[in-house]
Amino acid sequence: MTEEGPALEPTVYLVDDDDAVRDALGFLLGTVGLNVRPFADGLALERALDTEQLLPIGCLLLDIRMPHISGLQLQLRLQERGVDLPVILLTGHADVELCRRAFRQGAADFLSKPVDETELLEAVQRAVRQHLWGRQRRAANGQARERLARLTAREHEVLRGILDGQTSKQTARTLAISARTVETHRASLFAKLEAESLAEVIRLALEGGEVERR
């Protein structure tokens, strides 16, 4: 599977070995316009993901107690595969230790059956929104890092002066070069970053991790 932009349709991957539960939850999620892909067990989901050309967007809705592989085991296996879908776990046997384990493994939510419809819809929609936002943020960060990689070592030094709020003359004194040379480097880095304003340069520097490298 490869990375994709956020335009891919968000999908709820629903895994439950109970046919009636799958049908009922699938219908419920469909009433709010969510695309649902139901699976009877985790192995079927893994086989389906093997055929995906793009990393999916949406969330996982997993029953904890299933044959072959439990929801908690499936959660870990998918993480090892690089699947970053938020996980909402469902259980008909609410257990404090299970809940703890789920959240330690990074679950977005943990709901008990019979699940409250409003609570489930809110949890799923929240997880999908967070996943979309995270993907968009990573895409923006990747683009910023790509642009920052175009800069020369001297242009990075001039950029650090900009981030420190220095004028061209102050940066020139710090780097022991002329203010005119600093202005030349500033113009070059603006062009390479495809930035039209100082605010945009600062945003790209933040998204690309330039501040952390200082």
N, C-alpha and C positions, 0 to 999 in steps of 0.2 A: 504494500500500500504506500502511496505517496501523499505528500501534503497538498492541500487544495485551498483555494480562497473560500471566503465565507458565503459564496453564492449557492453552494450545494444545499439541497433541501434538507432542513432539519428532520431527523427521524428518531422515533422512540423505538429502541430495540427491546421488545417485551419477551422475557423468558419465564415461562411457567408451565409445569407439566400437567396442569389441570385445564382441559379443553374449555370448560365452561368459564373459568376465570379468564383465560386468554381472550375468549370471545367477548366477555362483558367489559374487560378493561380496554380492549381494542376499540369497541364501539364507543365507550365513554371518551377516550382520547380523540377519536375521530370527530366527536361533536364540537370540539374547539379547533378543528382544522389541522390537527397534528397527523403527520404521516406515521403509520405504525407498521413495524415488521415483527410478526409474532413467531416464536420458536418454542418447541416443546421441551427442549433441554439445551444446556450450554454447549454441547458438542455440535449441535446443529447450527448454533450461532457462530461458533468458531469456523465451521466449514464455510458458512456464508461470507464471513469477513475475509477468508482466504481468497475469495474471488473479487473482492473490492479492489478497484484501481486507485481509489482515493480514500484518504482517512475520513471516516464518517463524522457528521456533525449531528448533535442531538443529545440523547442520554440513554442510559441503560436502566431498564426496570426489571429487576431480578427477584425471583422467589428464592428464599434462602434454602429451603429443603426440597431438593430435586434429585432424581436418580442420576447415576453416573458421576455428576460433579455438582457440588453445592454452589449456591450463589456466592458465598464468601470465597470459595476456591476459584470460581470463574472470575471474580473480581480481580484476584491476584494474577491469574493467568493472562488476562487481557492487558493488565498493566505491564507485564513482562513483554508482551507483544508490541507495546507502544501505543495501545488504544487509550486515548485520553478522555473518552466519554465520561461525563459525570455518572455516578452510580446511585440509584435509589433502590434500596433493598426492601422486600416485602416478606413478612413472616406471619404465619398463623399461630406461632408459639413464641410470643414476645419474651425475650430473655435479656436481662441486663448485660450479661457477659457477651452475648451475641451482638448487642448494640454497641458495646465498647469496641469489640473487634472490628465491626464494620466501620466505625469512625476512625479507628487507628489506621485502617487500610485506605482511608481517604473517601469514604462514602459521602455523598452529598446529603442523603437523608435516609431515614429508617422508619418504615411505617408498618403498623400492625393490621392484619386482616381480622374481621372484615374492614376494609379501608374506607375511610370517609371520602366520598367522591370529591368534594370541594378541596379537601386537604391534599388529595392525590394530584388533582389538576394543578393546584398552586405549586406543589413541589416539582412536578414535571416541567411546567412552564418556566419556573425559576431556574431549574437546572439547564434547560435549553438556552435561555437568555444568557446565563453565565458562560456557557460553553461558546456561544457565538461571540460574546464580548472577548473572551480569552483568545480565540482564534484570530479575531480582528486585531487585537493588541499584538499578538506574536507576529502577524503579517506586517504590521507597521514597524515593529522593532527590527524585523529582518531587513526591511527596505532601508531603514535608517542606518543599520550597520553596513549595508552594501554601499551606501553613499559615502559614509565616513571612511570606508576602506580606500576610497579614491584619493584621499588627502595625503600629501607628503608629510614627512616628519615635521618640517618647519610649519606647515599649515596647521597641523595639530597643535603646535605650540602657540600659534596665533589664536586658534580657537579657544585654547585654555585661557588666554588673556581676555577674550570676549566673555567667557563664562565667569571670569572673576570680576567683570565689570570695568576692565581697564580701557582707557582711551588708547588710540594708536600710539601716541607719544609714550605713554606708560609702558606699553608692551615693547616698544622699540628700546626703551632703556633696559627693561628686563632681559631682552634677548641680545642686547648690544648690536642692534642694527638700526638703520634709519627708519624714520616714521613713514617715508615714502615706500620703502620696501615692505613694511607692515601693511600699508594700504593695498599694495599689489597682491600680497598673500591673502588679505581679506577678500578682495574681489575674486580671486581665484577660488577660494573655498566656498564662497557664496554660489559661484557658478557650478562647481562640482557637486555641491549639496542640492542644487536646483532650488535654492531658497531665494525668496524675494524680499524677505524682511528679517530683522534681527530676531524677532520672536520665533520665526520658523527655524532659524539656525539653532536656537536654544532648545526648541522642542525636539528637533532631530538628534541633538546631542544627548538629551535625556533619554529618548527612546532607544538610541543606539548604545547606551551605556558609557558614553564618553565621560560622564561625571564620575562613575565608579572607578574608571581607570586613572583618575588624577591622583 
